[in-house]
């Protein structure tokens, strides 16, 4: 099956691609996907990425809660990753983002929230505890993820093995540079702690969000390039229930064929 870093057996390629007019429309769809999972399974285990891509989705989810459309009081919420050494109170940390954008507005109680402690003196134990929690819960029902400019998911950087669970990783130079956008001041971003690609592949459902023309090239590689750990997001194509929700700008470089395949699933 494996050839170098490529996976030549694409038997499982089932990825659903949905293309929407703009960021607002893709975020509405993503919020509906989350709503659907919670309605089907009120005690769902949901793993959340941070960043620009899911921000509006989370705001729309908060609106759904205020409107009485969803109830998250039985859900377990897991943070996908964190910058090692960055305090949780720092604006720019994943911890800070998740509390600001979703946990506090949704009134999620502490016992429902599971985040990596990136200041821990024992990060290995942090990883073990996260893996143990997920194992005890059975499975992750839904992972909401973004995609890095280098194709990373979480902090699964290019070259990472697919059979990793939680781990600490040296961040590649693209992630260190792009990551500065979340911080008010230049911040050292050398390492990350993250759920692994194995979590991704074992999750019941994965929803990947991307918007804007800056993501067009990596989205093309992800959907049309070889499945390879050189572009970690491509492994999603081996997942049986993965969905990519993007806007027209992020879809801007896709081939006719991919666009035709995606039309069946999209609202465009
Ligand atoms: C953040 C995370 C990252 C981001 C990715 C895209 O928790 O896991 O993998 O999802 O870097 O970031 P944005 O959405 O800011 O472009």
Boltz pocket constraint, residues with backbone or C-beta under 6 A from the ligand:
constraints:
  - pocket:
      binder: B
      contacts: [[A, 48], [A, 49], [A, 50], [A, 51], [A, 52], [A, 53], [A, 54], [A, 80], [A, 81], [A, 94], [A, 145], [A, 146], [A, 147], [A, 148], [A, 149], [A, 152], [A, 153], [A, 154], [A, 155], [A, 209]]
      max_distance: 6.0
